[in-house]
């Protein structure tokens, strides 16, 4: 086959090219602030204290060091805090799925608008509005500083998040499949476990990942409801905040260690996350 016989690829129109360039330019402008913050955090974690406070800032002309990481890990039980964060985030995500999946299926299958509005109202309220009632409640039952208190408090985020993601997935399943399952004798519970859940595995993965990320990053609830044994990584950063000064080096080192696993998890699961976030718009 000669070069003249090969099929030619359609050329993009100039207007389409300009639109793509404009789109990528807008995305770049929107991502620049977040990228700059991440770069500043990582670079500061590798600087000496003098270099951090130097004006004008030293962007790349500094000698990297791991002293900040050593100081951060020596002064705090990092492995314990990492275990606490992972355990609480995993437990609250799984519990959010266990409660949120039946709630989302009920809303989608039986058009429970009142339940959906109630959950939306609770989700729109700031977490600080629930902080004092939670603290009083858990103090009365002696759970302040325990894992159950933190897991239940994090349900405030993981449960509504799971519901509103999974409603779109359950609604996308043809109602004929649900009806056929009931006609074949599966029953309402059987339809949920045998038809609805297997067909919405992508949504469950998306909900679990996003719930884990939100729980991992929580600061306010963990700050008030945890103690020295159940403290999480975001709260551990607060150890480097003193009355008259801030230890920016170790603080940035800790923040980097907290952020990098979430970024890696997001990149690995970005396909599921994008699918879950856009399910309702393309249904």
C-alpha positions as CSV (number, residue, x, y, z in Angstrom):
1,X,0.0,0.0,0.0
2,X,1.4,3.3,-1.0
3,X,1.3,6.4,1.1
4,X,-1.4,7.9,-1.2
5,X,-3.6,4.8,-0.6
6,X,-3.5,5.2,3.2
7,X,-6.6,6.7,4.8
8,X,-6.0,10.3,5.8
9,X,-6.9,11.5,9.3
10,X,-9.5,14.2,9.4
11,X,-8.0,17.6,10.1
12,X,-9.3,19.5,13.0
13,X,-11.0,22.8,12.2
14,X,-9.3,25.9,13.4
15,X,-12.2,26.8,15.5
16,X,-12.1,23.5,17.3
17,X,-8.3,23.9,17.8
18,X,-8.9,27.3,19.3
19,X,-11.6,26.0,21.7
20,X,-9.3,23.2,22.9
21,X,-6.4,25.7,23.5
22,X,-8.8,28.0,25.4
23,X,-10.1,25.1,27.4
24,X,-6.6,23.9,28.4
25,X,-5.6,27.4,29.2
26,X,-8.5,27.9,31.5
27,X,-7.8,24.5,33.2
28,X,-4.1,25.5,33.6
29,X,-5.1,28.9,35.2
30,X,-7.5,27.1,37.6
31,X,-4.9,24.5,38.6
32,X,-2.0,26.9,39.1
33,X,-3.0,28.0,42.6
34,X,-3.3,24.4,43.8
35,X,-0.1,23.5,42.0
36,X,1.8,26.4,43.6
37,X,0.6,25.5,47.1
38,X,1.7,21.9,46.6
39,X,5.1,23.0,45.2
40,X,5.6,25.4,48.1
41,X,4.7,22.7,50.7
42,X,7.0,20.1,49.2
43,X,9.9,22.5,48.7
44,X,9.5,24.0,52.2
45,X,9.7,20.5,53.7
46,X,13.1,20.1,52.1
47,X,14.5,23.5,53.2
48,X,16.4,24.6,56.2
49,X,14.7,27.0,58.5
50,X,16.7,29.9,57.3
51,X,15.8,29.2,53.7
52,X,12.1,29.0,54.5
53,X,12.1,32.6,55.8
54,X,14.4,34.0,53.2
55,X,13.1,37.0,51.2
56,X,12.9,36.9,48.3
57,X,12.0,33.2,48.4
58,X,14.5,30.6,47.2
59,X,12.5,28.6,44.7
60,X,15.1,26.1,43.6
61,X,18.4,27.5,44.7
62,X,18.6,25.8,48.0
63,X,20.3,22.6,49.3
64,X,17.7,19.9,49.9
65,X,17.7,18.2,53.3
66,X,15.6,15.6,55.1
67,X,16.1,17.1,58.6
68,X,12.5,18.3,58.7
69,X,11.2,14.8,58.2
70,X,13.5,13.3,60.8
71,X,12.4,15.9,63.4
72,X,8.8,15.4,62.6
73,X,9.0,11.6,62.9
74,X,11.2,11.7,66.0
75,X,8.9,14.0,67.9
76,X,5.6,12.3,67.2
77,X,4.5,8.6,66.9
78,X,4.0,8.8,63.2
79,X,3.1,5.2,62.7
80,X,0.4,5.3,65.4
81,X,-1.2,8.4,63.9
82,X,-1.0,6.9,60.4
83,X,-2.7,3.8,61.6
84,X,-5.4,5.9,63.3
85,X,-6.1,7.8,60.2
86,X,-6.2,4.7,58.0
87,X,-8.4,2.8,60.4
88,X,-10.9,5.5,61.1
89,X,-11.1,6.5,57.4
90,X,-11.6,2.9,56.3
91,X,-14.2,2.1,59.0
92,X,-16.2,5.2,58.4
93,X,-16.2,4.6,54.7
94,X,-17.3,1.0,55.0
95,X,-20.0,2.0,57.5
96,X,-21.1,4.8,55.3
97,X,-21.5,2.3,52.4
98,X,-23.4,-0.1,54.6
99,X,-25.9,2.5,55.6
100,X,-25.8,4.7,52.5
101,X,-26.4,2.0,49.9
102,X,-29.9,0.9,51.2
103,X,-30.8,4.6,51.7
104,X,-29.7,5.5,48.1
105,X,-31.5,2.5,46.7
106,X,-34.7,3.5,48.5
107,X,-34.5,7.1,47.3
108,X,-33.9,6.0,43.7
109,X,-36.3,3.0,43.5
110,X,-39.2,4.4,45.4
111,X,-38.7,8.2,44.8
112,X,-38.3,9.1,48.5
113,X,-37.8,12.9,47.9
114,X,-38.4,13.8,51.6
115,X,-35.5,11.5,52.7
116,X,-33.3,13.0,50.0
117,X,-34.1,16.6,51.1
118,X,-33.4,15.7,54.7
119,X,-30.0,14.3,53.9
120,X,-29.2,17.3,51.7
121,X,-30.1,19.7,54.5
122,X,-27.9,17.8,56.9
123,X,-25.1,17.8,54.4
124,X,-25.3,21.5,53.7
125,X,-24.9,22.4,57.3
126,X,-21.2,23.1,58.3
127,X,-19.5,20.4,60.4
128,X,-19.0,22.9,63.2
129,X,-22.7,23.0,63.8
130,X,-22.6,19.3,64.8
131,X,-19.3,19.5,66.7
132,X,-20.7,20.7,70.1
133,X,-23.7,18.3,70.2
134,X,-21.4,15.4,69.3
135,X,-18.9,16.4,72.0
136,X,-21.7,16.6,74.6
137,X,-23.3,13.3,73.5
138,X,-20.0,11.4,73.4
139,X,-19.0,12.9,76.8
140,X,-22.2,11.6,78.3
141,X,-21.7,8.1,77.1
142,X,-17.9,8.1,77.8
143,X,-16.8,7.8,74.2
144,X,-14.7,10.9,73.7
145,X,-11.2,10.0,72.6
146,X,-12.3,6.6,71.3
147,X,-12.4,5.1,67.8
148,X,-16.2,4.7,67.7
149,X,-16.7,8.4,68.4
150,X,-14.5,9.5,65.5
151,X,-16.0,6.9,63.1
152,X,-19.5,7.9,64.0
153,X,-18.6,11.6,63.7
154,X,-17.1,11.0,60.2
155,X,-20.4,9.5,59.1
156,X,-21.6,13.0,58.9
157,X,-19.6,13.3,55.7
158,X,-19.3,9.7,54.4
159,X,-23.0,8.8,54.7
160,X,-24.6,11.7,52.7
161,X,-21.7,11.5,50.2
162,X,-22.4,7.8,49.6
163,X,-26.1,8.4,49.2
164,X,-25.9,11.2,46.7
165,X,-23.4,9.4,44.5
166,X,-25.2,6.1,44.6
167,X,-28.6,7.5,43.8
168,X,-27.5,8.4,40.3
169,X,-26.1,4.9,39.8
170,X,-29.3,3.1,41.0
171,X,-31.5,5.4,38.9
172,X,-29.4,4.5,35.8
173,X,-30.3,0.8,36.1
174,X,-33.4,0.2,34.0
175,X,-36.5,-0.3,36.2
176,X,-37.4,-3.3,34.1
177,X,-34.5,-5.2,35.7
178,X,-35.9,-4.5,39.2
179,X,-39.4,-5.5,38.1
180,X,-38.1,-8.7,36.4
181,X,-36.3,-9.7,39.6
182,X,-39.4,-9.3,41.7
183,X,-41.5,-11.3,39.2
184,X,-38.9,-14.1,39.3
185,X,-39.4,-14.3,43.1
186,X,-36.2,-12.5,44.3
187,X,-38.2,-10.2,46.5
188,X,-37.3,-6.6,47.3
189,X,-34.3,-7.5,49.4
190,X,-33.1,-10.0,46.8
191,X,-33.4,-7.5,44.0
192,X,-31.2,-5.1,46.0
193,X,-28.5,-7.6,46.7
194,X,-28.6,-9.7,43.4
195,X,-29.4,-7.0,40.9
196,X,-28.8,-3.5,42.2
197,X,-25.5,-3.9,43.9
198,X,-23.7,-6.0,41.3
199,X,-24.7,-3.5,38.6
200,X,-23.4,-0.5,40.5
201,X,-19.9,-1.7,41.6
202,X,-18.3,1.3,40.0
203,X,-20.4,3.6,42.1
204,X,-19.5,1.8,45.2
205,X,-15.8,2.1,44.5
206,X,-16.2,5.8,43.7
207,X,-18.2,6.4,46.9
208,X,-15.7,4.5,49.1
209,X,-12.7,6.3,47.7
210,X,-14.2,9.8,48.1
211,X,-15.5,9.0,51.5
212,X,-12.0,7.7,52.5
213,X,-10.4,10.9,51.3
214,X,-12.8,13.2,53.1
215,X,-12.4,11.2,56.3
216,X,-8.6,11.1,56.0
217,X,-8.4,14.9,55.7
218,X,-10.8,15.7,58.5
219,X,-9.4,18.0,61.1
220,X,-12.1,19.6,63.2
221,X,-13.8,16.5,64.4
222,X,-10.6,14.7,65.1
223,X,-9.2,17.7,67.0
224,X,-12.1,17.8,69.5
225,X,-13.0,14.1,69.8
226,X,-9.6,12.4,69.8
227,X,-7.0,12.0,72.5
228,X,-3.2,11.1,72.5
229,X,-4.0,7.5,71.6
230,X,-6.5,8.1,68.8
231,X,-5.1,11.3,67.2
232,X,-5.0,11.3,63.4
233,X,-2.3,12.7,61.1
234,X,-4.1,16.1,60.3
235,X,-4.3,16.7,64.1
236,X,-0.6,15.7,64.5
237,X,0.4,18.7,62.4
238,X,-1.0,20.9,65.2
239,X,1.9,19.7,67.4
240,X,4.2,22.0,65.6
241,X,2.0,25.1,66.3
242,X,3.3,26.9,69.4
243,X,2.1,30.0,71.2
244,X,4.8,32.3,69.8
245,X,6.1,30.5,66.8
246,X,5.4,27.9,64.0
247,X,7.8,25.2,63.0
248,X,7.2,25.4,59.3
249,X,9.8,22.8,58.3
250,X,8.4,19.8,60.2
251,X,4.8,21.0,59.6
252,X,5.4,21.0,55.9
253,X,7.0,17.6,56.1
254,X,4.0,16.2,57.9
255,X,1.6,17.9,55.5
256,X,3.5,16.4,52.5
257,X,3.3,12.9,54.0
258,X,-0.4,13.3,54.6
259,X,-1.1,14.7,51.1
260,X,1.0,12.4,48.9
261,X,-0.9,9.1,49.6
262,X,-4.2,10.8,48.8
263,X,-2.8,12.2,45.5
264,X,-1.5,8.8,44.5
265,X,-4.9,7.2,45.4
266,X,-6.8,9.8,43.4
267,X,-4.6,9.3,40.4
268,X,-5.0,5.5,40.5
269,X,-8.7,5.8,40.9
270,X,-9.4,8.9,38.8
271,X,-11.4,6.9,36.2
272,X,-13.9,5.7,38.8
273,X,-14.0,9.2,40.5
274,X,-14.8,11.0,37.3
275,X,-17.4,8.4,36.4
276,X,-19.1,8.8,39.8
277,X,-19.0,12.6,39.7
278,X,-20.5,12.9,36.2
279,X,-23.0,10.0,36.3
280,X,-26.0,12.2,36.9
281,X,-25.2,14.6,34.1
282,X,-24.7,11.9,31.3
283,X,-27.5,9.5,32.4
